[in-house]
Amino acid sequence: MGGMFPPEEPPVFPGEAHSVPPPDLRPPDHPVNGSAAASAGPAAPPTVPSAPLRMHIHPSMLSEVQVVPFSPAPESHLLDLNNSHETPAEEFRTLRTRLNHLQSLQPLHTIVVTSPSPAEGKTFTAVNLALAQSHLAESSVLLGDFDLRRPIVHNLFQIDRAPGLSDYLTGQCTFAQAIRRVEAMNLYLLPAGSPVKNPLELLNMKQAKLLFEELPHSFNWAVFDTPPLLFSADANLLSTMADGTILVVKIGSTTFDNVTRAMQSLCENNVLGIVANGARASELYSKYTYYYSKAE
């Protein structure tokens, strides 16, 4: 984004530097002698092109981030990914593997996780996907709470809500101050921040778009929890900025009509796939039960 530059001066040819127009060609109100400066007033300062907006996000700033202990709330339902016998954790490893394969085929670093309606498991999916990605040694992962209407990530990890996303976008803090690093992990948390009256207007700011563009310089993955698609326009807007979108549905709860409406609202903005939440272990996880029950 640049400013307006003053027009170039017309060229002056040799021998014409001191030429004066004939009197009969001079406009009636043309000032004579030194009266031009007196009537024109002070000269306007030249327009200086404005510098492009930068978010100052770079890998070196991660050393300045506050470190918090991994202390999930009892109701958080965070998976123990160190326990290979836990079948839900295996499902998130499978999802991680598929996403990493897609990343090898196309630029894929920022992911919006949403659902058609509330209580379908979008936050559960976003948090555990971020955890699964962070368990890879070479992968720095950011988990961002972009649900500014009903944020919950800070409660799940028992950290302060602010400073966070809203404070950073409004210039109240630096990005390093807005995020936290989970101790002994490659996981960084970006809580929602201070409450705002108009979340959609905040997310429409140019700073939000630039945030999505600059995050891949510091994080291999950035996973964002967002509001439900059919209850606000936030997720639709964020899906246009992200590299991909994951839609979470709940078996036995989400209707086919809501899935159709949600997919139509996304306008095919690189929907990576649908995650089915709420499957019964007896139906979906029997293969893991069989495998891990066999004697070594």
Sequence and secondary structure as in RCSB ss.txt:
>XXXX:A:sequence
MGGMFPPEEPPVFPGEAHSVPPPDLRPPDHPVNGSAAASAGPAAPPTVPSAPLRMHIHPSMLSEVQVVPFSPAPE
SHLLDLNNSHETPAEEFRTLRTRLNHLQSLQPLHTIVVTSPSPAEGKTFTAVNLALAQSHLAESSVLLGDFDLRR
PIVHNLFQIDRAPGLSDYLTGQCTFAQAIRRVEAMNLYLLPAGSPVKNPLELLNMKQAKLLFEELPHSFNWAVFD
TPPLLFSADANLLSTMADGTILVVKIGSTTFDNVTRAMQSLCENNVLGIVANGARASELYSKYTYYYSKAE
>XXXX:A:secstr
             TT TT    GGGS TT   TTHHHHHH S                GGGGGGSEEE     TT
S    TT TT HHHHHHHHHHHHHHHHHHHS   EEEEE SSSSSSHHHHHHHHHHHHHTSTT  EEEEE   SS
  HHHHTT  S SSHHHHHTTSS HHHH EEETTSSEEEE   S  S HHHHHTSHHHHHHHHHGGGT SEEEEE
   TTT SHHHHHHHHSSEEEEEEETTTS HHHHHHHHHHHTTS EEEEEEE   HHHHSHHHHHHHHS  
